[in-house]
């Protein structure tokens, strides 16, 4: 059959069986030669040194084996300390004078030149920080008033992104100091103000009111909103008999320990209760425990209140005995004094018993009694 095919005239002569055998042999030889060449180790030059490397070696594999010894630079902080070793620029490697990729395969005769990567300094970030203001107190006295509101300043800080180390800091705007005035009533006339905190409480406040009435002495009651709510008739009597009814918060928390919102609520809830009960709209407040700080004073100022402390404190709440309370007040009172006493908070029999004696003793020394509002008006 094949003979028959061979005799076809269009079949080329060179595609004879012998020629096919030769062609196959050539192809096999070429394949073997290529395989042998591929498996043969290469001889390359790394930074001037002749090195025999395994077939198929790449720039990356030589770096991994330490044949190429150049390393990456370090990542430095803004003050020059090393944050990350080898965290900087990658090593710079050239093959035959041209930049080369890590994956480049190497052939005999290739020349590699490597240089260590440069150190890189971390980048910087710019942030703005508040500069707190200082609070200065001016003067002396029991009446507190913010004269100048404190305003925080602004500082622009440039710092290392990784290390946080400060490079520069610039005051963009300086803080404005807060100035709190502590004023005292002008000590011209011999006047004092009696004040009673933490009431009204039945059995105590009413007894004090009886004594004040008998002596025709006005006083100031810093009442708790919740006590006014419970004993409206006492709050109404305080006002009806010419005394000043003022605010001592709703439930007596230390304002320095509650947030702004709670301070506001304490002042307003108590103020509303006093107003609904007596029609008195008071702006006078004594913070519970006399505790204030810059933040609280700012809150109280925002609520348009006058902050009243005291300068004579006989510690009647410790119940040191009626005579001690009287002696302490008489010894420390001076023209313009605001005297701290309590009609609530606990058993106040000692205080109740002391009030008449205090009035008598101070009157004997030429003192007159006024409310806080009146004494403040005289400053
Ligand atoms: Ni109190």
Boltz pocket constraint, residues with backbone or C-beta under 6 A from the ligand:
constraints:
  - pocket:
      binder: B
      contacts: [[A, 197], [A, 198], [A, 248], [A, 252], [A, 287], [A, 288], [A, 289]]
      max_distance: 6.0
